[in-house]
Amino acid sequence: MRMRNFGFRAATSTILCVFVLLPMLAQAQNTAPRGTTSPSTTTRGAPAQTATSQSSGRSTDMQILLDKVKADKKLLVASNMDLTEPQKMTFWPIYDAYQKDLQGINDRLVKSIKTYADGYNNKSITDDQAKKLTDEILLIEADEAKLRSTYATKLNAALPGKVVARYLQIESKIRAALRYDMANSIPLVP
């Protein structure tokens, strides 16, 4: 099935960037020593910002970007669902709750990827650390499947089966594309 109205591949790459890579970048930026100043660059007489205020600005910019990508994902789903008005009233609150719960899983995944990246970059991954990371990733995948099942049950109780199947297909395609992009960009354990 081809996704309509959107460049599905481009949309999922953007979603990957925001949900996985940007939070890692934000975390790295927030580890800079507080109170330090960046090179003093003033634009049109504006005073130079401290690292703390720049970090705050980046955090605000990142939140704006996160909100935009979440909206873009919602638009991607909406453009492929063909919901009636009554179905929309039922579907969107469940979708929003699912996305909120899914964010917790995404956060755990980002943390695991960051832990792996730190170990990989420092060439310090031990067998025990690799086992712990493997166990955590497997647990994350199991929790994601459990969450998907929980929300499939909620959706099936409120909407026709074809509508539920279509949404689960769309969500699955988005997650598969994200996983593919992550797998493609994360190097193998040395």
GIVEN-V985568 format. One record per backbone hydrogen bond with DSSP energy under -0.5 kcal/mol. CO is the residue of the C=O (numbers start at 1). NH is the residue of the N-H. E is the energy in kcal/mol with one decimal. If there is no record, write none. Layout:
co;nh;e
CO;NH;E
CO;NH;E
//
This chain:
co;nh;e
6;8;-1.5
7;11;-2.9
8;12;-2.5
9;13;-2.0
10;14;-2.1
11;15;-2.4
12;16;-2.8
13;17;-2.3
14;18;-2.1
15;19;-3.2
16;20;-2.4
16;21;-1.4
17;22;-3.2
18;23;-0.6
20;24;-0.9
21;25;-2.1
22;26;-3.0
23;27;-2.3
24;28;-2.0
25;29;-2.4
26;30;-2.2
28;31;-0.9
29;32;-1.3
33;36;-1.0
36;51;-2.8
39;41;-1.0
40;42;-0.5
42;44;-0.5
43;46;-1.9
49;38;-0.8
50;54;-2.5
51;55;-2.8
52;56;-2.1
53;57;-2.2
54;58;-2.9
55;59;-2.7
56;60;-2.3
57;61;-2.7
58;62;-3.0
59;63;-2.2
60;64;-2.2
61;65;-2.4
62;66;-3.1
63;67;-2.6
64;68;-2.1
65;69;-2.5
66;70;-2.5
67;71;-2.1
68;72;-2.6
69;73;-2.7
70;74;-2.2
71;75;-2.5
72;76;-2.5
73;77;-2.6
74;78;-3.1
75;79;-2.7
76;80;-0.5
77;80;-1.3
77;81;-0.6
78;81;-1.0
78;82;-0.8
84;88;-2.5
85;89;-1.8
86;90;-1.1
87;91;-3.6
88;92;-2.0
90;94;-0.9
91;95;-2.7
92;96;-2.7
93;97;-2.0
94;98;-2.5
95;99;-2.8
96;100;-2.1
97;101;-2.3
98;102;-2.9
99;103;-1.6
100;104;-0.8
101;104;-0.6
101;105;-1.0
102;106;-2.6
103;107;-2.7
104;108;-1.8
105;109;-2.4
106;110;-2.7
107;111;-2.3
108;112;-2.2
109;113;-2.6
110;114;-2.8
111;115;-2.4
112;116;-2.4
113;117;-3.0
114;118;-2.7
115;119;-2.2
116;120;-3.1
117;121;-3.0
118;122;-2.0
119;124;-2.6
119;125;-0.5
120;123;-0.9
126;130;-2.5
127;131;-2.3
128;132;-2.4
129;133;-2.7
130;134;-2.4
131;135;-2.8
132;136;-2.4
133;137;-2.6
134;138;-2.4
135;139;-2.2
136;140;-2.7
137;141;-2.5
138;142;-2.2
139;143;-2.8
140;144;-2.5
141;145;-2.2
142;146;-2.4
143;147;-2.5
144;148;-2.6
145;149;-2.3
146;150;-2.4
147;151;-2.5
148;152;-2.2
149;153;-2.1
150;154;-1.7
151;155;-2.8
152;156;-2.9
153;157;-1.6
154;158;-0.7
155;158;-1.0
155;159;-2.4
160;164;-2.0
161;165;-2.9
162;166;-2.3
163;167;-2.3
164;168;-2.8
165;169;-2.2
166;170;-2.4
167;171;-3.0
168;172;-2.3
169;173;-2.6
170;174;-2.4
171;175;-2.6
172;176;-2.7
173;177;-2.4
174;178;-2.2
175;179;-2.7
176;180;-2.6
177;181;-2.5
178;182;-2.6
179;183;-3.1
180;184;-2.4
181;185;-1.4
182;186;-1.7
185;187;-0.6
//
